Amino acid sequence: MKKTLLLLLISLLTSTFGFSQSLSLSDANGPIANNGTVIITGSVDSLLISKIYCTNNSASTINVRVKKEYISLIQGTYNTYCWGNCYDSSLYISGITVPIGAGATDNSNFIGDYNGHGIPGASTIKYTFYDDSNPTDEVSVNVQYTATVGLDELLSDVNFSAAYPNPATNQVSFNYSLPLGISEASIIIRDILRNTVKKSLITNHEGKVVIRTEDLTNGLYFSTVIVNDKIFSSRKLIINR
């Protein structure tokens, strides 16, 4: 009876821990949780590169294979990855395995490449590392490649009209349009001593801003447009009633 109970306990422990995860992932910033997300950011004109390290936590060598899955992919972009060999965008499972010794970490074989081809935005690709002899023993990482447009390029697409009417009496208006990459913008009116007397935050990407000026004394002012914490333009504004 005792022997039967012992065998049952061993069987239970085996079923509980027998399928424990043998592989784990990390990068230059440290460990990555299973199915965690790594964000790689860069210019739409540059190649975005992810480097993932795979560790074998078991007591024997594992032949590891990698597969990719698109979680979200911007049309017109291009991606490849290397694991032992480098693979074209159309290949989802690595053609070869990479042996990783017991307790060892492979920090050189995996590289993921993403080319935005000038298209801004984020694409997420899931890479799964698994034991080729036991595909259920796997670990995954989601790599979010975010291609951004530089501020100078964004500013070239900003359109802000001069203040009108100018001279102004009771109000002054501005027409504007902002590219999607702009996160914040505002119009500031300052007096000749550079004191801020009016400020209007812009919350839409296109429209018209109207600022009341009936409480300002006659004289010379400056209307300044701030885009992403950078001065876009500064012009003279005259109040004359």
C-alpha positions in Angstrom: 0.0 0.0 0.0 2.8 2.4 1.0 4.7 1.5 -2.2 1.5 2.2 -4.3 1.1 5.6 -2.6 4.8 6.4 -3.2 4.5 5.6 -6.9 1.3 7.6 -7.1 3.1 10.6 -5.5 6.1 10.3 -7.9 3.7 10.1 -10.8 1.9 13.2 -9.6 5.1 15.2 -9.2 6.2 14.1 -12.6 3.0 15.2 -14.2 3.2 18.5 -12.3 6.8 19.4 -13.0 7.7 17.3 -16.0 6.6 19.9 -18.5 8.3 22.8 -16.8 9.8 25.3 -19.1 13.4 24.6 -20.0 14.1 27.7 -22.0 14.1 31.4 -21.0 14.8 34.6 -22.8 16.7 37.9 -22.1 18.2 40.8 -23.9 20.8 43.5 -23.1 18.4 45.0 -20.6 17.9 41.7 -18.6 15.4 38.8 -18.4 12.2 38.8 -20.5 9.1 37.2 -19.1 7.5 34.5 -21.2 5.3 36.2 -23.8 6.6 39.6 -22.7 7.1 42.5 -24.9 10.3 44.3 -26.1 10.0 47.7 -27.8 12.5 48.6 -30.5 12.2 52.2 -31.6 14.0 54.0 -34.5 13.6 56.2 -37.5 11.5 55.1 -40.5 14.6 55.5 -42.6 16.7 53.1 -40.5 16.8 49.3 -39.9 15.4 48.4 -36.5 17.2 45.4 -34.9 16.3 43.2 -32.0 18.7 40.9 -30.3 17.3 38.1 -28.1 19.3 35.7 -25.9 18.1 32.2 -25.3 19.1 30.2 -22.1 18.8 26.5 -21.6 17.9 25.9 -18.0 17.8 22.1 -18.2 20.5 19.6 -17.4 21.0 18.5 -21.1 21.6 20.0 -24.5 18.5 21.2 -26.3 18.3 21.7 -30.1 16.3 24.9 -30.3 14.2 26.0 -33.3 12.5 29.4 -33.8 9.2 30.4 -35.4 7.7 33.8 -35.9 4.1 35.0 -35.9 2.7 38.4 -36.9 0.6 39.9 -34.2 0.2 43.1 -36.1 2.1 44.1 -39.3 2.0 47.4 -41.2 1.5 46.7 -44.9 4.5 47.8 -47.0 7.1 47.0 -44.3 9.6 44.2 -44.4 11.2 41.9 -41.8 13.7 39.1 -41.6 15.3 37.1 -38.8 18.3 35.0 -38.2 18.7 31.8 -36.1 21.7 29.9 -37.2 20.9 31.0 -40.8 19.1 34.1 -41.9 15.6 33.8 -43.4 13.5 35.7 -45.9 10.3 37.5 -44.7 8.2 34.6 -46.2 9.8 31.9 -44.0 8.2 31.5 -40.6 10.1 28.6 -39.1 13.9 28.4 -38.9 15.3 25.8 -41.3 17.9 24.6 -38.8 18.1 24.2 -35.0 20.8 25.7 -32.8 22.1 23.4 -30.0 22.3 25.1 -26.6 24.2 23.3 -23.9 22.9 22.6 -20.4 22.9 25.9 -18.4 24.3 27.8 -21.4 23.0 31.0 -23.1 23.1 31.7 -26.8 23.5 35.4 -27.2 24.7 35.6 -30.8 22.4 33.6 -33.2 19.1 35.5 -33.0 18.7 38.8 -34.7 15.3 40.3 -35.8 15.4 43.0 -38.5 12.5 45.4 -39.4 12.5 47.9 -42.2 9.6 50.4 -42.1 10.3 51.5 -45.7 9.5 55.1 -44.7 6.1 54.1 -43.1 5.7 55.3 -39.5 3.9 53.2 -36.9 4.3 50.0 -34.8 4.4 46.4 -35.9 4.5 43.5 -33.4 6.2 40.2 -34.3 6.1 37.2 -31.9 9.2 34.9 -31.9 8.9 31.5 -30.2 11.9 29.5 -29.2 11.2 25.8 -28.6 12.8 22.4 -28.1 12.8 20.7 -31.5 12.2 17.3 -29.9 9.4 18.6 -27.7 7.7 21.6 -29.3 5.5 22.1 -26.2 8.6 23.2 -24.3 8.7 26.7 -25.6 9.1 30.4 -24.6 8.0 33.5 -26.6 8.7 37.2 -26.9 6.7 39.9 -28.6 8.9 42.4 -30.3 7.2 45.7 -31.1 9.1 47.6 -33.8 8.1 51.2 -33.8 9.3 53.3 -36.7 9.1 57.1 -36.0 9.5 60.2 -38.1 12.2 62.7 -36.8 11.0 66.0 -35.4 12.6 68.0 -38.2 10.7 66.0 -40.7 7.4 66.4 -38.8 7.9 70.1 -38.5 8.2 70.4 -42.2 4.6 69.1 -42.4 3.2 71.6 -39.8 1.1 74.4 -41.2 0.2 77.4 -39.2 -1.3 80.6 -40.6 -0.2 84.0 -39.4 -2.5 85.6 -36.8 -5.6 87.3 -38.3 -6.8 89.9 -38.2 -3.6 91.7 -37.4 -3.9 94.4 -36.0 -6.5 92.6 -33.8 -9.3 94.1 -31.8 -11.3 91.7 -29.7 -10.0 88.4 -31.0 -7.3 86.8 -33.1 -7.4 83.5 -35.1 -5.0 80.9 -36.4 -5.7 78.2 -39.0 -3.5 75.1 -38.6 -2.9 71.4 -39.6 -0.5 69.1 -37.8 0.9 65.7 -38.9 -0.1 62.6 -36.8 3.3 62.3 -35.2 2.9 65.6 -33.3 2.0 64.9 -29.7 1.4 68.4 -28.4 1.2 72.0 -29.6 0.2 75.4 -28.2 0.0 79.1 -29.1 1.5 81.6 -26.7 1.0 85.3 -26.8 3.7 87.4 -25.0 4.0 91.1 -24.4 7.2 93.1 -25.3 8.7 92.1 -21.9 8.3 88.4 -23.0 5.6 87.8 -20.3 3.0 85.2 -21.3 -0.4 86.9 -21.4 -2.4 84.2 -23.3 -1.9 80.5 -24.0 -4.1 78.1 -25.9 -3.4 74.4 -26.1 -4.1 72.6 -29.3 -5.8 69.2 -29.0 -6.8 68.4 -32.6 -4.6 67.8 -35.7 -6.5 70.3 -37.8 -8.7 73.3 -37.2 -8.9 76.9 -36.1 -7.8 78.5 -32.8 -9.5 81.7 -31.6 -8.0 83.7 -28.8 -9.9 86.5 -27.1 -7.9 89.7 -26.9 -10.4 92.3 -25.6 -8.7 92.3 -22.2 -5.2 93.2 -23.6 -4.0 96.8 -23.8 -3.1 98.3 -27.2 0.4 97.7 -28.3 2.9 95.2 -29.7 2.8 91.5 -28.8 4.3 88.3 -30.2 2.4 85.1 -31.1 4.6 82.0 -30.8 3.7 78.5 -31.9 5.2 75.7 -29.8 5.3 72.2 -31.3 6.6 69.2 -29.3 8.4 71.7 -27.0 10.1 73.4 -29.9 9.4 76.9 -31.2 7.9 76.5 -34.7 7.3 80.2 -35.4 7.1 83.6 -33.7 5.5 86.6 -35.3 4.5 90.1 -34.3 0.9 90.8 -33.3 -0.6 94.2 -32.8 -3.6 94.9 -30.6 -5.3 98.2 -31.7 -8.9 99.0 -30.7 
